[in-house]
Amino acid sequence: MNKVLIFLARLLGFHFVPENSRAAVMRFGMYHRTGGPGFVWVAPLIEKMGNLVKVGMRLATFTVEQVVSSDGIPFDFRLTVRYSFDPDSTRNRSIAAQLVRQPDSVLENIVKDYADKSLRRTVARYSAEDIYNRGPVADIEQSVIEGLQAQVKHLGLAPMAGSGVMIKEITPPEDFLETKLAAKRHEIILRVLTAYQAADVDQALLAEWVRGLKDAPPTFLSSFAELLQKFSRVERGEEQ
């Protein structure tokens, strides 16, 4: 019985569109409008049903590589974008006519491209150390959401408000952590050295209390604890 009713409904031009979907209605082979969800009437002979378009939430997860910080350090970002597509929200009918004919992968690539550009512009405002420590992650996510909202609205695309962009992973260059730790060691050493008078430091250098101090700075850095111990013994009068 149900099959008979469906057959009769189609003869009269009624078609059923599932929830969270819209149907492109073509008139004389050209895009005319969208209909649904629910029953949609299509004028017999002059109109026909086109592609079904999902208007619910979509998900795109991808990696944006070589995103450069304000101090020139490249990071890889793994992020997820949640967005929706509504052909009725496009700027004009010609845009909607093109997009409703495209596979989902085309819409996803559009979102990826604009998210990539927005992410790069945003990350360029932050230092590598801040990014590595994930301090500005929430601000970056919000900025990318706002960028997408402004750039893809005319295409009927929209990121979900609030949680439309989620940064899953931030990968620094392979040598970034090692370089960061080395820089921190240098900073500590310089800070300690400034606590001593220049004459004391010169005396340590001339006496070569740290082997290879003059010719191999890395040896100096690795042996700095020995240098401090010798300074302490001299100050206590235990060593001349």
Rosetta constraint file for C-alpha pairs under 8 A:
AtomPair CA 1 CA 5 HARMONIC 6.38 0.50
AtomPair CA 2 CA 6 HARMONIC 6.18 0.50
AtomPair CA 3 CA 7 HARMONIC 6.11 0.50
AtomPair CA 4 CA 8 HARMONIC 6.20 0.50
AtomPair CA 5 CA 9 HARMONIC 6.04 0.50
AtomPair CA 6 CA 10 HARMONIC 6.23 0.50
AtomPair CA 7 CA 11 HARMONIC 6.33 0.50
AtomPair CA 8 CA 12 HARMONIC 6.41 0.50
AtomPair CA 9 CA 13 HARMONIC 6.34 0.50
AtomPair CA 9 CA 14 HARMONIC 5.13 0.50
AtomPair CA 9 CA 15 HARMONIC 7.22 0.50
AtomPair CA 10 CA 14 HARMONIC 4.92 0.50
AtomPair CA 10 CA 15 HARMONIC 6.03 0.50
AtomPair CA 12 CA 44 HARMONIC 7.36 0.50
AtomPair CA 13 CA 41 HARMONIC 5.32 0.50
AtomPair CA 13 CA 42 HARMONIC 4.84 0.50
AtomPair CA 13 CA 43 HARMONIC 5.86 0.50
AtomPair CA 13 CA 44 HARMONIC 5.75 0.50
AtomPair CA 14 CA 39 HARMONIC 6.19 0.50
AtomPair CA 14 CA 40 HARMONIC 5.46 0.50
AtomPair CA 14 CA 41 HARMONIC 4.41 0.50
AtomPair CA 14 CA 42 HARMONIC 6.14 0.50
AtomPair CA 15 CA 39 HARMONIC 5.39 0.50
AtomPair CA 15 CA 40 HARMONIC 5.14 0.50
AtomPair CA 15 CA 41 HARMONIC 6.32 0.50
AtomPair CA 15 CA 42 HARMONIC 7.37 0.50
AtomPair CA 16 CA 36 HARMONIC 7.64 0.50
AtomPair CA 16 CA 37 HARMONIC 7.43 0.50
AtomPair CA 16 CA 38 HARMONIC 5.36 0.50
AtomPair CA 16 CA 39 HARMONIC 4.37 0.50
AtomPair CA 16 CA 40 HARMONIC 6.14 0.50
AtomPair CA 17 CA 21 HARMONIC 6.53 0.50
AtomPair CA 17 CA 22 HARMONIC 6.57 0.50
AtomPair CA 17 CA 23 HARMONIC 6.57 0.50
AtomPair CA 17 CA 35 HARMONIC 7.79 0.50
AtomPair CA 17 CA 36 HARMONIC 5.42 0.50
AtomPair CA 17 CA 37 HARMONIC 4.83 0.50
AtomPair CA 17 CA 38 HARMONIC 4.98 0.50
AtomPair CA 17 CA 39 HARMONIC 6.13 0.50
AtomPair CA 17 CA 40 HARMONIC 7.07 0.50
AtomPair CA 17 CA 52 HARMONIC 7.76 0.50
AtomPair CA 18 CA 22 HARMONIC 7.80 0.50
AtomPair CA 18 CA 36 HARMONIC 7.59 0.50
AtomPair CA 18 CA 37 HARMONIC 5.55 0.50
AtomPair CA 18 CA 38 HARMONIC 6.30 0.50
AtomPair CA 19 CA 36 HARMONIC 7.93 0.50
AtomPair CA 19 CA 37 HARMONIC 5.22 0.50
AtomPair CA 19 CA 38 HARMONIC 7.02 0.50
AtomPair CA 20 CA 37 HARMONIC 6.64 0.50
AtomPair CA 20 CA 54 HARMONIC 6.00 0.50
AtomPair CA 20 CA 55 HARMONIC 5.34 0.50
AtomPair CA 20 CA 56 HARMONIC 5.05 0.50
AtomPair CA 21 CA 36 HARMONIC 6.77 0.50
AtomPair CA 21 CA 37 HARMONIC 5.76 0.50
AtomPair CA 21 CA 52 HARMONIC 6.39 0.50
AtomPair CA 21 CA 53 HARMONIC 5.39 0.50
AtomPair CA 21 CA 54 HARMONIC 4.41 0.50
AtomPair CA 21 CA 55 HARMONIC 5.23 0.50
AtomPair CA 21 CA 56 HARMONIC 7.10 0.50
AtomPair CA 22 CA 34 HARMONIC 6.04 0.50
AtomPair CA 22 CA 35 HARMONIC 5.47 0.50
AtomPair CA 22 CA 36 HARMONIC 4.97 0.50
AtomPair CA 22 CA 37 HARMONIC 5.77 0.50
AtomPair CA 22 CA 52 HARMONIC 5.71 0.50
AtomPair CA 22 CA 53 HARMONIC 5.04 0.50
AtomPair CA 22 CA 54 HARMONIC 6.42 0.50
AtomPair CA 22 CA 55 HARMONIC 6.70 0.50
AtomPair CA 23 CA 34 HARMONIC 5.28 0.50
AtomPair CA 23 CA 35 HARMONIC 5.18 0.50
AtomPair CA 23 CA 36 HARMONIC 6.27 0.50
AtomPair CA 23 CA 37 HARMONIC 7.88 0.50
AtomPair CA 23 CA 49 HARMONIC 6.73 0.50
AtomPair CA 23 CA 50 HARMONIC 6.26 0.50
AtomPair CA 23 CA 51 HARMONIC 5.91 0.50
AtomPair CA 23 CA 52 HARMONIC 4.51 0.50
AtomPair CA 23 CA 53 HARMONIC 5.96 0.50
AtomPair CA 24 CA 31 HARMONIC 6.91 0.50
AtomPair CA 24 CA 32 HARMONIC 7.58 0.50
AtomPair CA 24 CA 33 HARMONIC 6.06 0.50
AtomPair CA 24 CA 34 HARMONIC 4.53 0.50
AtomPair CA 24 CA 35 HARMONIC 6.65 0.50
AtomPair CA 24 CA 49 HARMONIC 6.21 0.50
AtomPair CA 24 CA 50 HARMONIC 4.70 0.50
AtomPair CA 24 CA 51 HARMONIC 5.55 0.50
AtomPair CA 24 CA 52 HARMONIC 6.42 0.50
AtomPair CA 24 CA 53 HARMONIC 7.32 0.50
AtomPair CA 24 CA 100 HARMONIC 6.78 0.50
AtomPair CA 25 CA 31 HARMONIC 6.25 0.50
AtomPair CA 25 CA 32 HARMONIC 5.78 0.50
AtomPair CA 25 CA 33 HARMONIC 5.32 0.50
AtomPair CA 25 CA 34 HARMONIC 5.56 0.50
AtomPair CA 25 CA 35 HARMONIC 6.99 0.50
AtomPair CA 25 CA 42 HARMONIC 7.26 0.50
AtomPair CA 25 CA 47 HARMONIC 6.74 0.50
AtomPair CA 25 CA 48 HARMONIC 5.92 0.50
AtomPair CA 25 CA 49 HARMONIC 4.89 0.50
AtomPair CA 25 CA 50 HARMONIC 5.43 0.50
AtomPair CA 26 CA 30 HARMONIC 5.14 0.50
AtomPair CA 26 CA 31 HARMONIC 4.53 0.50
AtomPair CA 26 CA 32 HARMONIC 5.33 0.50
AtomPair CA 26 CA 33 HARMONIC 7.19 0.50
AtomPair CA 26 CA 47 HARMONIC 5.45 0.50
AtomPair CA 26 CA 48 HARMONIC 5.37 0.50
AtomPair CA 26 CA 49 HARMONIC 6.18 0.50
AtomPair CA 26 CA 50 HARMONIC 6.06 0.50
AtomPair CA 27 CA 31 HARMONIC 6.28 0.50
AtomPair CA 27 CA 32 HARMONIC 5.73 0.50
AtomPair CA 27 CA 46 HARMONIC 5.67 0.50
AtomPair CA 27 CA 47 HARMONIC 4.33 0.50
AtomPair CA 27 CA 48 HARMONIC 6.64 0.50
AtomPair CA 28 CA 46 HARMONIC 5.67 0.50
AtomPair CA 28 CA 47 HARMONIC 6.27 0.50
AtomPair CA 29 CA 47 HARMONIC 7.74 0.50
AtomPair CA 30 CA 97 HARMONIC 7.82 0.50
AtomPair CA 31 CA 97 HARMONIC 5.26 0.50
AtomPair CA 32 CA 93 HARMONIC 7.93 0.50
AtomPair CA 32 CA 97 HARMONIC 7.87 0.50
AtomPair CA 34 CA 87 HARMONIC 7.49 0.50
AtomPair CA 34 CA 88 HARMONIC 7.19 0.50
AtomPair CA 35 CA 40 HARMONIC 5.82 0.50
AtomPair CA 36 CA 40 HARMONIC 5.92 0.50
AtomPair CA 42 CA 47 HARMONIC 5.75 0.50
AtomPair CA 42 CA 48 HARMONIC 6.18 0.50
AtomPair CA 42 CA 49 HARMONIC 7.17 0.50
AtomPair CA 43 CA 47 HARMONIC 5.22 0.50
AtomPair CA 43 CA 48 HARMONIC 7.45 0.50
AtomPair CA 44 CA 48 HARMONIC 7.42 0.50
AtomPair CA 51 CA 100 HARMONIC 6.86 0.50
AtomPair CA 51 CA 101 HARMONIC 6.79 0.50
AtomPair CA 53 CA 100 HARMONIC 6.60 0.50
AtomPair CA 54 CA 85 HARMONIC 7.22 0.50
AtomPair CA 55 CA 84 HARMONIC 5.89 0.50
AtomPair CA 55 CA 85 HARMONIC 5.14 0.50
AtomPair CA 55 CA 86 HARMONIC 5.53 0.50
AtomPair CA 56 CA 84 HARMONIC 5.76 0.50
AtomPair CA 56 CA 85 HARMONIC 7.29 0.50
AtomPair CA 57 CA 82 HARMONIC 6.48 0.50
AtomPair CA 57 CA 83 HARMONIC 5.59 0.50
AtomPair CA 57 CA 84 HARMONIC 4.91 0.50
AtomPair CA 57 CA 85 HARMONIC 7.96 0.50
AtomPair CA 58 CA 82 HARMONIC 5.63 0.50
AtomPair CA 58 CA 83 HARMONIC 5.24 0.50
AtomPair CA 58 CA 84 HARMONIC 5.72 0.50
AtomPair CA 59 CA 80 HARMONIC 6.99 0.50
AtomPair CA 59 CA 81 HARMONIC 5.91 0.50
AtomPair CA 59 CA 82 HARMONIC 4.77 0.50
AtomPair CA 59 CA 83 HARMONIC 6.56 0.50
AtomPair CA 60 CA 80 HARMONIC 5.60 0.50
AtomPair CA 60 CA 81 HARMONIC 5.21 0.50
AtomPair CA 60 CA 82 HARMONIC 6.54 0.50
AtomPair CA 60 CA 108 HARMONIC 6.48 0.50
AtomPair CA 60 CA 112 HARMONIC 7.64 0.50
AtomPair CA 61 CA 78 HARMONIC 7.42 0.50
AtomPair CA 61 CA 79 HARMONIC 5.78 0.50
AtomPair CA 61 CA 80 HARMONIC 4.26 0.50
AtomPair CA 61 CA 81 HARMONIC 6.39 0.50
AtomPair CA 62 CA 78 HARMONIC 5.87 0.50
AtomPair CA 62 CA 79 HARMONIC 5.85 0.50
AtomPair CA 62 CA 80 HARMONIC 6.59 0.50
AtomPair CA 62 CA 112 HARMONIC 7.65 0.50
AtomPair CA 63 CA 76 HARMONIC 6.82 0.50
AtomPair CA 63 CA 77 HARMONIC 5.53 0.50
AtomPair CA 63 CA 78 HARMONIC 4.36 0.50
AtomPair CA 63 CA 79 HARMONIC 6.33 0.50
AtomPair CA 64 CA 76 HARMONIC 5.78 0.50
AtomPair CA 64 CA 77 HARMONIC 5.19 0.50
AtomPair CA 64 CA 78 HARMONIC 6.46 0.50
AtomPair CA 64 CA 79 HARMONIC 7.93 0.50
AtomPair CA 64 CA 116 HARMONIC 6.30 0.50
AtomPair CA 65 CA 74 HARMONIC 7.95 0.50
AtomPair CA 65 CA 75 HARMONIC 6.62 0.50
AtomPair CA 65 CA 76 HARMONIC 4.37 0.50
AtomPair CA 65 CA 77 HARMONIC 6.39 0.50
AtomPair CA 66 CA 74 HARMONIC 4.72 0.50
AtomPair CA 66 CA 75 HARMONIC 5.24 0.50
AtomPair CA 66 CA 76 HARMONIC 5.54 0.50
AtomPair CA 67 CA 74 HARMONIC 5.09 0.50
AtomPair CA 67 CA 75 HARMONIC 5.08 0.50
AtomPair CA 67 CA 76 HARMONIC 6.12 0.50
AtomPair CA 67 CA 77 HARMONIC 7.42 0.50
AtomPair CA 67 CA 119 HARMONIC 7.81 0.50
AtomPair CA 67 CA 120 HARMONIC 5.65 0.50
AtomPair CA 67 CA 123 HARMONIC 7.07 0.50
AtomPair CA 67 CA 124 HARMONIC 7.93 0.50
AtomPair CA 68 CA 72 HARMONIC 5.50 0.50
AtomPair CA 68 CA 73 HARMONIC 5.32 0.50
AtomPair CA 68 CA 74 HARMONIC 4.21 0.50
AtomPair CA 68 CA 75 HARMONIC 6.26 0.50
AtomPair CA 68 CA 120 HARMONIC 7.01 0.50
AtomPair CA 68 CA 123 HARMONIC 6.82 0.50
AtomPair CA 68 CA 124 HARMONIC 6.01 0.50
AtomPair CA 69 CA 73 HARMONIC 5.27 0.50
AtomPair CA 69 CA 74 HARMONIC 6.32 0.50
AtomPair CA 69 CA 75 HARMONIC 7.63 0.50
AtomPair CA 69 CA 123 HARMONIC 5.63 0.50
AtomPair CA 69 CA 124 HARMONIC 4.61 0.50
AtomPair CA 69 CA 125 HARMONIC 6.83 0.50
AtomPair CA 69 CA 126 HARMONIC 5.77 0.50
AtomPair CA 69 CA 127 HARMONIC 5.49 0.50
AtomPair CA 69 CA 128 HARMONIC 5.48 0.50
AtomPair CA 69 CA 131 HARMONIC 7.80 0.50
AtomPair CA 70 CA 123 HARMONIC 7.34 0.50
AtomPair CA 70 CA 124 HARMONIC 4.62 0.50
AtomPair CA 70 CA 125 HARMONIC 5.41 0.50
AtomPair CA 70 CA 126 HARMONIC 5.32 0.50
AtomPair CA 70 CA 127 HARMONIC 5.10 0.50
AtomPair CA 70 CA 128 HARMONIC 7.10 0.50
AtomPair CA 71 CA 127 HARMONIC 5.79 0.50
AtomPair CA 71 CA 128 HARMONIC 6.52 0.50
AtomPair CA 72 CA 128 HARMONIC 7.82 0.50
AtomPair CA 73 CA 128 HARMONIC 6.02 0.50
AtomPair CA 73 CA 173 HARMONIC 7.79 0.50
AtomPair CA 74 CA 172 HARMONIC 6.89 0.50
AtomPair CA 74 CA 173 HARMONIC 6.71 0.50
AtomPair CA 75 CA 170 HARMONIC 6.68 0.50
AtomPair CA 75 CA 171 HARMONIC 5.60 0.50
AtomPair CA 75 CA 172 HARMONIC 4.76 0.50
AtomPair CA 75 CA 173 HARMONIC 6.41 0.50
AtomPair CA 76 CA 170 HARMONIC 5.79 0.50
AtomPair CA 76 CA 171 HARMONIC 5.01 0.50
AtomPair CA 76 CA 172 HARMONIC 6.60 0.50
AtomPair CA 77 CA 167 HARMONIC 6.97 0.50
AtomPair CA 77 CA 168 HARMONIC 7.62 0.50
AtomPair CA 77 CA 169 HARMONIC 5.87 0.50
AtomPair CA 77 CA 170 HARMONIC 4.80 0.50
AtomPair CA 77 CA 171 HARMONIC 6.50 0.50
AtomPair CA 78 CA 167 HARMONIC 6.03 0.50
AtomPair CA 78 CA 168 HARMONIC 5.38 0.50
AtomPair CA 78 CA 169 HARMONIC 4.93 0.50
AtomPair CA 78 CA 170 HARMONIC 6.42 0.50
AtomPair CA 79 CA 165 HARMONIC 6.98 0.50
AtomPair CA 79 CA 166 HARMONIC 5.53 0.50
AtomPair CA 79 CA 167 HARMONIC 4.30 0.50
AtomPair CA 79 CA 168 HARMONIC 5.15 0.50
AtomPair CA 79 CA 169 HARMONIC 6.97 0.50
AtomPair CA 80 CA 164 HARMONIC 7.92 0.50
AtomPair CA 80 CA 165 HARMONIC 5.76 0.50
AtomPair CA 80 CA 166 HARMONIC 5.21 0.50
AtomPair CA 80 CA 167 HARMONIC 6.51 0.50
AtomPair CA 80 CA 168 HARMONIC 7.09 0.50
AtomPair CA 81 CA 159 HARMONIC 7.04 0.50
AtomPair CA 81 CA 164 HARMONIC 5.47 0.50
AtomPair CA 81 CA 165 HARMONIC 4.60 0.50
AtomPair CA 81 CA 166 HARMONIC 6.56 0.50
AtomPair CA 82 CA 159 HARMONIC 5.75 0.50
AtomPair CA 82 CA 160 HARMONIC 5.74 0.50
AtomPair CA 82 CA 163 HARMONIC 7.61 0.50
AtomPair CA 82 CA 164 HARMONIC 4.72 0.50
AtomPair CA 82 CA 165 HARMONIC 6.45 0.50
AtomPair CA 83 CA 157 HARMONIC 6.89 0.50
AtomPair CA 83 CA 158 HARMONIC 5.38 0.50
AtomPair CA 83 CA 159 HARMONIC 4.00 0.50
AtomPair CA 83 CA 160 HARMONIC 5.28 0.50
AtomPair CA 83 CA 164 HARMONIC 6.51 0.50
AtomPair CA 84 CA 157 HARMONIC 5.71 0.50
AtomPair CA 84 CA 158 HARMONIC 5.43 0.50
AtomPair CA 84 CA 159 HARMONIC 6.44 0.50
AtomPair CA 84 CA 160 HARMONIC 7.27 0.50
AtomPair CA 85 CA 156 HARMONIC 5.49 0.50
AtomPair CA 85 CA 157 HARMONIC 4.58 0.50
AtomPair CA 85 CA 158 HARMONIC 6.61 0.50
AtomPair CA 86 CA 90 HARMONIC 7.31 0.50
AtomPair CA 86 CA 156 HARMONIC 5.06 0.50
AtomPair CA 86 CA 157 HARMONIC 6.58 0.50
AtomPair CA 87 CA 96 HARMONIC 5.27 0.50
AtomPair CA 87 CA 99 HARMONIC 7.59 0.50
AtomPair CA 87 CA 100 HARMONIC 7.08 0.50
AtomPair CA 87 CA 155 HARMONIC 7.62 0.50
AtomPair CA 87 CA 156 HARMONIC 5.43 0.50
AtomPair CA 88 CA 96 HARMONIC 7.32 0.50
AtomPair CA 88 CA 156 HARMONIC 6.98 0.50
AtomPair CA 89 CA 153 HARMONIC 7.70 0.50
AtomPair CA 89 CA 154 HARMONIC 7.24 0.50
AtomPair CA 89 CA 155 HARMONIC 7.33 0.50
AtomPair CA 89 CA 156 HARMONIC 4.59 0.50
AtomPair CA 89 CA 157 HARMONIC 7.96 0.50
AtomPair CA 90 CA 95 HARMONIC 6.59 0.50
AtomPair CA 90 CA 96 HARMONIC 6.00 0.50
AtomPair CA 90 CA 153 HARMONIC 7.17 0.50
AtomPair CA 90 CA 154 HARMONIC 5.01 0.50
AtomPair CA 90 CA 155 HARMONIC 4.76 0.50
AtomPair CA 90 CA 156 HARMONIC 4.25 0.50
AtomPair CA 90 CA 157 HARMONIC 7.95 0.50
AtomPair CA 91 CA 95 HARMONIC 7.07 0.50
AtomPair CA 91 CA 154 HARMONIC 4.79 0.50
AtomPair CA 91 CA 155 HARMONIC 6.58 0.50
AtomPair CA 91 CA 156 HARMONIC 7.47 0.50
AtomPair CA 92 CA 96 HARMONIC 6.71 0.50
AtomPair CA 93 CA 97 HARMONIC 5.98 0.50
AtomPair CA 94 CA 98 HARMONIC 6.43 0.50
AtomPair CA 95 CA 99 HARMONIC 6.27 0.50
AtomPair CA 95 CA 155 HARMONIC 6.88 0.50
AtomPair CA 96 CA 100 HARMONIC 6.01 0.50
AtomPair CA 96 CA 155 HARMONIC 7.50 0.50
AtomPair CA 96 CA 156 HARMONIC 7.94 0.50
AtomPair CA 97 CA 101 HARMONIC 6.84 0.50
AtomPair CA 98 CA 102 HARMONIC 6.87 0.50
AtomPair CA 99 CA 107 HARMONIC 7.71 0.50
AtomPair CA 102 CA 106 HARMONIC 6.24 0.50
AtomPair CA 102 CA 107 HARMONIC 7.58 0.50
AtomPair CA 103 CA 107 HARMONIC 7.34 0.50
AtomPair CA 104 CA 108 HARMONIC 6.32 0.50
AtomPair CA 105 CA 109 HARMONIC 6.12 0.50
AtomPair CA 106 CA 110 HARMONIC 6.34 0.50
AtomPair CA 107 CA 111 HARMONIC 6.43 0.50
AtomPair CA 108 CA 112 HARMONIC 6.18 0.50
AtomPair CA 109 CA 113 HARMONIC 6.06 0.50
AtomPair CA 110 CA 114 HARMONIC 6.40 0.50
AtomPair CA 111 CA 115 HARMONIC 5.99 0.50
AtomPair CA 111 CA 148 HARMONIC 7.75 0.50
AtomPair CA 111 CA 152 HARMONIC 7.69 0.50
AtomPair CA 112 CA 116 HARMONIC 5.96 0.50
AtomPair CA 113 CA 117 HARMONIC 6.49 0.50
AtomPair CA 114 CA 118 HARMONIC 6.18 0.50
AtomPair CA 114 CA 148 HARMONIC 6.45 0.50
AtomPair CA 114 CA 151 HARMONIC 7.21 0.50
AtomPair CA 114 CA 152 HARMONIC 7.72 0.50
AtomPair CA 115 CA 119 HARMONIC 5.92 0.50
AtomPair CA 115 CA 144 HARMONIC 6.41 0.50
AtomPair CA 115 CA 147 HARMONIC 7.68 0.50
AtomPair CA 115 CA 148 HARMONIC 6.39 0.50
AtomPair CA 116 CA 120 HARMONIC 6.28 0.50
AtomPair CA 117 CA 121 HARMONIC 6.37 0.50
AtomPair CA 118 CA 122 HARMONIC 6.23 0.50
AtomPair CA 118 CA 143 HARMONIC 7.67 0.50
AtomPair CA 118 CA 144 HARMONIC 5.41 0.50
AtomPair CA 118 CA 147 HARMONIC 5.77 0.50
AtomPair CA 118 CA 148 HARMONIC 7.28 0.50
AtomPair CA 119 CA 123 HARMONIC 6.03 0.50
AtomPair CA 119 CA 140 HARMONIC 7.28 0.50
AtomPair CA 119 CA 143 HARMONIC 7.93 0.50
AtomPair CA 119 CA 144 HARMONIC 5.77 0.50
AtomPair CA 120 CA 124 HARMONIC 6.20 0.50
AtomPair CA 121 CA 125 HARMONIC 7.42 0.50
AtomPair CA 122 CA 126 HARMONIC 7.79 0.50
AtomPair CA 122 CA 140 HARMONIC 6.24 0.50
AtomPair CA 122 CA 143 HARMONIC 6.78 0.50
AtomPair CA 122 CA 144 HARMONIC 7.34 0.50
AtomPair CA 123 CA 140 HARMONIC 6.94 0.50
AtomPair CA 126 CA 130 HARMONIC 6.51 0.50
AtomPair CA 126 CA 131 HARMONIC 6.72 0.50
AtomPair CA 126 CA 136 HARMONIC 7.77 0.50
AtomPair CA 127 CA 131 HARMONIC 6.35 0.50
AtomPair CA 128 CA 132 HARMONIC 5.99 0.50
AtomPair CA 129 CA 133 HARMONIC 6.17 0.50
AtomPair CA 130 CA 134 HARMONIC 6.21 0.50
AtomPair CA 130 CA 135 HARMONIC 5.55 0.50
AtomPair CA 130 CA 136 HARMONIC 6.76 0.50
AtomPair CA 131 CA 135 HARMONIC 6.30 0.50
AtomPair CA 131 CA 136 HARMONIC 6.54 0.50
AtomPair CA 131 CA 137 HARMONIC 7.38 0.50
AtomPair CA 132 CA 170 HARMONIC 7.34 0.50
AtomPair CA 132 CA 172 HARMONIC 7.03 0.50
AtomPair CA 136 CA 140 HARMONIC 6.09 0.50
AtomPair CA 137 CA 141 HARMONIC 6.15 0.50
AtomPair CA 137 CA 167 HARMONIC 7.22 0.50
AtomPair CA 138 CA 142 HARMONIC 6.24 0.50
AtomPair CA 139 CA 143 HARMONIC 6.07 0.50
AtomPair CA 140 CA 144 HARMONIC 6.19 0.50
AtomPair CA 141 CA 145 HARMONIC 6.28 0.50
AtomPair CA 141 CA 165 HARMONIC 5.53 0.50
AtomPair CA 141 CA 166 HARMONIC 6.29 0.50
AtomPair CA 141 CA 167 HARMONIC 6.89 0.50
AtomPair CA 142 CA 146 HARMONIC 6.26 0.50
AtomPair CA 142 CA 162 HARMONIC 7.42 0.50
AtomPair CA 142 CA 165 HARMONIC 7.40 0.50
AtomPair CA 143 CA 147 HARMONIC 6.11 0.50
AtomPair CA 144 CA 148 HARMONIC 6.12 0.50
AtomPair CA 144 CA 165 HARMONIC 7.07 0.50
AtomPair CA 145 CA 149 HARMONIC 6.16 0.50
AtomPair CA 145 CA 159 HARMONIC 6.39 0.50
AtomPair CA 145 CA 161 HARMONIC 7.51 0.50
AtomPair CA 145 CA 164 HARMONIC 6.36 0.50
AtomPair CA 145 CA 165 HARMONIC 6.18 0.50
AtomPair CA 146 CA 150 HARMONIC 6.32 0.50
AtomPair CA 147 CA 151 HARMONIC 6.16 0.50
AtomPair CA 148 CA 152 HARMONIC 5.77 0.50
AtomPair CA 148 CA 153 HARMONIC 7.71 0.50
AtomPair CA 148 CA 158 HARMONIC 7.18 0.50
AtomPair CA 148 CA 159 HARMONIC 6.72 0.50
AtomPair CA 149 CA 153 HARMONIC 5.72 0.50
AtomPair CA 149 CA 158 HARMONIC 5.83 0.50
AtomPair CA 149 CA 159 HARMONIC 6.47 0.50
AtomPair CA 152 CA 156 HARMONIC 6.87 0.50
AtomPair CA 152 CA 157 HARMONIC 5.47 0.50
AtomPair CA 152 CA 158 HARMONIC 6.66 0.50
AtomPair CA 153 CA 157 HARMONIC 5.41 0.50
AtomPair CA 153 CA 158 HARMONIC 6.01 0.50
AtomPair CA 159 CA 164 HARMONIC 5.04 0.50
AtomPair CA 159 CA 165 HARMONIC 7.54 0.50
AtomPair CA 160 CA 164 HARMONIC 4.15 0.50
AtomPair CA 160 CA 165 HARMONIC 7.88 0.50
AtomPair CA 172 CA 176 HARMONIC 6.20 0.50
AtomPair CA 172 CA 177 HARMONIC 7.90 0.50
AtomPair CA 175 CA 179 HARMONIC 6.06 0.50
AtomPair CA 176 CA 180 HARMONIC 5.96 0.50
AtomPair CA 177 CA 181 HARMONIC 6.13 0.50
AtomPair CA 178 CA 182 HARMONIC 6.17 0.50
AtomPair CA 179 CA 183 HARMONIC 6.11 0.50
AtomPair CA 180 CA 184 HARMONIC 6.24 0.50
AtomPair CA 181 CA 185 HARMONIC 6.25 0.50
AtomPair CA 182 CA 186 HARMONIC 6.26 0.50
AtomPair CA 183 CA 187 HARMONIC 6.17 0.50
AtomPair CA 184 CA 188 HARMONIC 6.29 0.50
AtomPair CA 185 CA 189 HARMONIC 6.15 0.50
AtomPair CA 185 CA 221 HARMONIC 7.98 0.50
AtomPair CA 186 CA 190 HARMONIC 6.10 0.50
AtomPair CA 186 CA 221 HARMONIC 7.66 0.50
AtomPair CA 187 CA 191 HARMONIC 6.14 0.50
AtomPair CA 188 CA 192 HARMONIC 6.23 0.50
AtomPair CA 189 CA 193 HARMONIC 6.09 0.50
AtomPair CA 189 CA 221 HARMONIC 7.65 0.50
AtomPair CA 189 CA 224 HARMONIC 7.78 0.50
AtomPair CA 190 CA 194 HARMONIC 6.24 0.50
AtomPair CA 191 CA 195 HARMONIC 6.97 0.50
AtomPair CA 192 CA 196 HARMONIC 7.38 0.50
AtomPair CA 193 CA 201 HARMONIC 7.58 0.50
AtomPair CA 196 CA 200 HARMONIC 6.46 0.50
AtomPair CA 196 CA 201 HARMONIC 6.90 0.50
AtomPair CA 197 CA 201 HARMONIC 6.66 0.50
AtomPair CA 198 CA 202 HARMONIC 6.15 0.50
AtomPair CA 199 CA 203 HARMONIC 6.07 0.50
AtomPair CA 200 CA 204 HARMONIC 6.30 0.50
AtomPair CA 201 CA 205 HARMONIC 6.30 0.50
AtomPair CA 202 CA 206 HARMONIC 6.12 0.50
AtomPair CA 203 CA 207 HARMONIC 6.00 0.50
AtomPair CA 204 CA 208 HARMONIC 6.08 0.50
AtomPair CA 204 CA 209 HARMONIC 5.82 0.50
AtomPair CA 204 CA 210 HARMONIC 7.83 0.50
AtomPair CA 204 CA 227 HARMONIC 7.58 0.50
AtomPair CA 205 CA 209 HARMONIC 6.88 0.50
AtomPair CA 205 CA 210 HARMONIC 7.70 0.50
AtomPair CA 205 CA 213 HARMONIC 6.93 0.50
AtomPair CA 205 CA 214 HARMONIC 7.16 0.50
AtomPair CA 208 CA 212 HARMONIC 7.54 0.50
AtomPair CA 208 CA 213 HARMONIC 6.67 0.50
AtomPair CA 209 CA 227 HARMONIC 6.46 0.50
AtomPair CA 209 CA 230 HARMONIC 7.57 0.50
AtomPair CA 210 CA 219 HARMONIC 7.90 0.50
AtomPair CA 210 CA 220 HARMONIC 6.40 0.50
AtomPair CA 210 CA 223 HARMONIC 6.42 0.50
AtomPair CA 210 CA 224 HARMONIC 7.53 0.50
AtomPair CA 210 CA 226 HARMONIC 7.05 0.50
AtomPair CA 210 CA 227 HARMONIC 6.18 0.50
AtomPair CA 211 CA 219 HARMONIC 7.32 0.50
AtomPair CA 211 CA 220 HARMONIC 7.53 0.50
AtomPair CA 212 CA 216 HARMONIC 5.32 0.50
AtomPair CA 212 CA 217 HARMONIC 7.52 0.50
AtomPair CA 212 CA 219 HARMONIC 6.09 0.50
AtomPair CA 212 CA 220 HARMONIC 6.82 0.50
AtomPair CA 213 CA 217 HARMONIC 5.89 0.50
AtomPair CA 213 CA 219 HARMONIC 6.25 0.50
AtomPair CA 213 CA 220 HARMONIC 4.77 0.50
AtomPair CA 214 CA 220 HARMONIC 7.94 0.50
AtomPair CA 216 CA 220 HARMONIC 6.75 0.50
AtomPair CA 217 CA 221 HARMONIC 6.33 0.50
AtomPair CA 218 CA 222 HARMONIC 6.21 0.50
AtomPair CA 219 CA 223 HARMONIC 5.97 0.50
AtomPair CA 220 CA 224 HARMONIC 5.82 0.50
AtomPair CA 223 CA 227 HARMONIC 6.74 0.50
AtomPair CA 224 CA 228 HARMONIC 6.37 0.50
AtomPair CA 225 CA 229 HARMONIC 6.28 0.50
AtomPair CA 226 CA 230 HARMONIC 6.28 0.50
AtomPair CA 227 CA 231 HARMONIC 6.29 0.50
AtomPair CA 228 CA 232 HARMONIC 6.19 0.50
AtomPair CA 229 CA 233 HARMONIC 6.31 0.50
AtomPair CA 230 CA 234 HARMONIC 6.20 0.50
AtomPair CA 230 CA 239 HARMONIC 7.72 0.50
AtomPair CA 231 CA 235 HARMONIC 6.21 0.50
AtomPair CA 232 CA 236 HARMONIC 6.30 0.50
AtomPair CA 233 CA 237 HARMONIC 6.16 0.50
AtomPair CA 233 CA 238 HARMONIC 5.06 0.50
AtomPair CA 233 CA 239 HARMONIC 5.69 0.50
AtomPair CA 234 CA 238 HARMONIC 5.75 0.50
AtomPair CA 234 CA 239 HARMONIC 4.93 0.50
AtomPair CA 234 CA 240 HARMONIC 6.24 0.50
